[in-house]
């Protein structure tokens, strides 16, 4: 979805971006919240998500937004000197690319925003289909699981996620998760639950989010 200037010189592709400063610096085509793009048969919806940075955006990508995902027919793992990636064969129809806003089991620090903004983002994510796959910008799964289990130690889904996340430190792929998964074990998506509110000591979801955000700054969970 993002084509950097060096790639543009080679491909001559049109660049698109949300962040105003990125548009000003590179001449990219600016996007608007709710805007829909059609790129080679893919339906791409733009979701403005200000908090980690004021210009952050999420991208909902689908062949057909109304058709649920099925189990992939084949998952092929690749790696070389440039990194690792996964190739899915069949079954995947829609996905959410969350950058530095939503990570597997966590979220980005509130660098340019507030807990109220992050709570609003999480509320909007709750409205998305459970089968929607989440592809985030960094692999922080194990750090996020260790952070979350300190907040909600009796969450069985989080306990299972913590065990699974240990594979990420061994080079295994944890990304992607799904919106349904995140509702179960991501403490930042659970600020309206009685479990998180009990752990924080407040029934105010915004206070819970701000508290978790403050704890996040002192942890090694995410950037």
C-alpha positions as CSV (number, residue, x, y, z in Angstrom):
1,X,0.0,0.0,0.0
2,X,2.9,2.3,0.5
3,X,5.4,2.8,-2.2
4,X,8.5,4.6,-1.1
5,X,10.4,7.1,-3.3
6,X,13.1,4.6,-4.2
7,X,10.6,2.1,-5.4
8,X,8.7,4.8,-7.3
9,X,11.8,5.6,-9.3
10,X,11.9,2.0,-10.4
11,X,8.3,1.3,-10.9
12,X,6.8,4.7,-11.7
13,X,3.8,3.8,-9.6
14,X,1.5,6.4,-8.1
15,X,2.1,6.8,-4.3
16,X,-0.8,7.1,-1.9
17,X,-0.5,8.2,1.8
18,X,-2.6,9.5,4.7
19,X,0.0,11.5,6.6
20,X,0.0,15.2,5.5
21,X,3.7,15.6,6.1
22,X,4.4,12.5,4.0
23,X,2.3,14.0,1.2
24,X,4.1,17.3,1.5
25,X,7.6,15.7,1.5
26,X,7.1,13.2,-1.3
27,X,4.3,14.5,-3.4
28,X,2.1,11.4,-2.7
29,X,-1.6,11.4,-3.4
30,X,-3.4,12.3,-0.1
31,X,-6.1,10.0,1.2
32,X,-9.2,10.7,3.3
33,X,-10.9,8.7,6.1
34,X,-13.4,6.4,4.6
35,X,-12.0,6.7,1.1
36,X,-12.1,3.5,-1.0
37,X,-9.5,2.6,-3.6
38,X,-9.7,-0.1,-6.3
39,X,-6.2,-1.4,-7.1
40,X,-6.0,-4.4,-9.5
41,X,-9.3,-5.8,-8.2
42,X,-8.7,-5.2,-4.6
43,X,-11.1,-3.1,-2.6
44,X,-9.1,-1.0,-0.1
45,X,-10.8,1.2,2.5
46,X,-8.9,3.8,4.5
47,X,-9.5,4.1,8.2
48,X,-7.9,7.1,10.0
49,X,-6.5,6.1,13.3
50,X,-4.8,9.0,15.1
51,X,-3.0,8.2,18.3
52,X,0.4,6.5,17.7
53,X,0.8,9.4,15.3
54,X,-1.7,11.9,14.2
55,X,-1.6,10.8,10.6
56,X,-1.8,7.1,11.2
57,X,-4.2,5.1,9.0
58,X,-5.4,1.5,8.8
59,X,-6.2,-0.3,5.5
60,X,-9.0,-2.8,5.1
61,X,-8.2,-4.8,2.0
62,X,-10.6,-7.3,0.4
63,X,-11.4,-9.1,-2.8
64,X,-15.0,-8.8,-1.7
65,X,-15.6,-7.1,1.7
66,X,-18.8,-9.1,2.2
67,X,-17.3,-12.6,1.9
68,X,-15.8,-14.2,5.0
69,X,-12.3,-15.7,5.1
70,X,-11.9,-19.5,4.7
71,X,-9.0,-21.6,5.9
72,X,-6.0,-21.1,3.5
73,X,-5.4,-24.1,1.3
74,X,-1.7,-23.7,1.7
75,X,0.7,-21.6,3.8
76,X,4.2,-21.3,2.5
77,X,6.9,-19.7,4.6
78,X,9.8,-17.8,2.9
79,X,13.0,-16.3,4.2
80,X,16.1,-14.7,2.8
81,X,18.7,-12.1,3.6
82,X,16.0,-9.4,3.4
83,X,13.7,-11.0,5.9
84,X,10.8,-13.4,6.2
85,X,7.3,-13.5,4.7
86,X,4.3,-15.8,4.3
87,X,2.5,-16.8,1.1
88,X,-1.2,-17.8,1.4
89,X,-2.8,-20.0,-1.3
90,X,-6.6,-19.6,-1.4
91,X,-9.0,-18.9,1.4
92,X,-8.0,-15.4,2.3
93,X,-10.5,-12.8,1.1
94,X,-10.2,-9.9,3.5
95,X,-7.5,-8.5,5.8
96,X,-6.7,-5.4,7.9
97,X,-3.2,-3.8,7.7
98,X,-2.8,-2.0,11.0
99,X,0.8,-0.6,10.9
100,X,1.8,0.6,14.3
101,X,-1.7,1.0,15.8
102,X,-2.8,-2.6,16.5
103,X,-0.2,-5.3,17.1
104,X,-0.8,-8.9,17.8
105,X,-1.8,-8.8,21.5
106,X,-1.0,-5.1,21.9
107,X,-0.9,-1.6,20.4
108,X,1.5,1.2,19.6
109,X,2.5,3.8,22.2
110,X,0.4,6.9,22.3
111,X,3.1,9.1,20.9
112,X,0.9,11.9,19.4
113,X,-2.5,11.0,20.8
114,X,-4.6,10.2,23.9
115,X,-6.2,7.2,25.6
116,X,-9.6,8.5,24.4
117,X,-8.4,8.3,20.8
118,X,-7.0,4.8,21.2
119,X,-10.2,3.7,22.9
120,X,-12.2,5.0,20.0
121,X,-10.0,3.1,17.6
122,X,-10.5,-0.1,19.6
123,X,-14.2,0.4,19.7
124,X,-14.3,0.7,15.9
125,X,-12.2,-2.4,15.5
126,X,-14.7,-4.3,17.7
127,X,-17.3,-3.6,15.0
128,X,-15.2,-5.4,12.3
129,X,-15.8,-9.1,11.5
130,X,-14.1,-11.7,13.8
131,X,-12.6,-13.5,10.8
132,X,-10.8,-10.4,9.5
133,X,-7.1,-11.1,9.5
134,X,-4.8,-8.6,11.2
135,X,-1.4,-7.9,9.6
136,X,0.6,-5.4,11.8
137,X,3.8,-3.5,11.2
138,X,6.1,-5.3,13.7
139,X,6.4,-8.6,15.4
140,X,6.1,-7.9,19.1
141,X,3.9,-10.8,20.0
142,X,5.9,-12.3,22.8
143,X,6.6,-8.9,24.5
144,X,2.9,-8.0,24.2
145,X,1.8,-11.4,25.6
146,X,4.1,-10.9,28.6
147,X,2.8,-7.4,29.1
148,X,-0.9,-8.6,28.9
149,X,-0.5,-11.6,31.2
150,X,0.6,-9.2,34.0
151,X,-2.6,-7.2,33.5
152,X,-4.9,-10.2,33.1
153,X,-3.2,-13.3,34.4
154,X,-6.3,-15.5,34.6
155,X,-7.3,-15.0,31.0
156,X,-7.1,-18.5,29.4
157,X,-7.0,-17.1,25.9
158,X,-4.1,-14.9,26.9
159,X,-2.3,-17.8,28.6
160,X,-2.5,-19.8,25.3
161,X,-1.4,-16.8,23.3
162,X,1.6,-16.3,25.6
163,X,2.7,-19.9,25.0
164,X,2.1,-19.6,21.2
165,X,4.0,-16.3,21.1
166,X,7.2,-17.9,22.3
167,X,7.6,-19.2,18.8
168,X,8.1,-15.7,17.5
169,X,11.4,-15.5,19.4
170,X,12.4,-18.7,17.7
171,X,11.7,-17.3,14.2
172,X,8.2,-18.7,13.8
173,X,5.4,-16.7,12.3
174,X,2.7,-15.4,14.7
175,X,1.3,-12.7,12.4
176,X,-1.4,-12.6,11.3
177,X,-4.0,-12.9,14.1
178,X,-7.7,-12.0,13.6
179,X,-10.0,-9.5,15.1
180,X,-11.8,-12.3,16.9
181,X,-8.4,-13.4,18.4
182,X,-7.6,-9.8,19.5
183,X,-10.9,-9.4,21.3
184,X,-10.0,-12.4,23.4
185,X,-6.4,-11.7,24.4
186,X,-5.5,-8.1,23.5
187,X,-5.9,-6.1,26.8
188,X,-6.1,-2.9,24.9
189,X,-9.2,-4.2,23.0
190,X,-10.7,-5.3,26.4
191,X,-11.0,-2.0,28.3
192,X,-14.8,-2.3,28.4
193,X,-14.7,-5.7,30.0
194,X,-15.1,-6.2,33.7
195,X,-11.9,-8.2,33.8
196,X,-9.7,-5.3,32.7
197,X,-11.7,-2.8,34.7
198,X,-11.2,-5.0,37.8
199,X,-7.5,-5.3,37.1
200,X,-7.1,-1.5,36.7
201,X,-9.5,-0.6,39.5
202,X,-11.9,1.5,37.5
203,X,-15.1,1.1,35.6
204,X,-14.1,4.0,33.3
205,X,-12.9,2.5,30.0
206,X,-10.9,5.6,29.1
207,X,-9.2,5.6,32.5
208,X,-8.3,1.9,31.8
209,X,-6.9,2.7,28.4
210,X,-4.8,5.6,29.8
211,X,-3.5,3.4,32.6
212,X,-2.5,0.7,30.2
213,X,-0.9,3.3,27.9
214,X,1.2,4.6,30.8
215,X,2.3,1.1,31.7
216,X,3.1,0.5,28.0
217,X,5.6,3.4,28.1
218,X,7.6,1.7,30.9
219,X,7.5,-1.8,29.2
220,X,9.4,-3.4,26.3
221,X,6.1,-4.4,24.6
222,X,5.9,-2.0,21.6
223,X,7.1,1.1,19.9
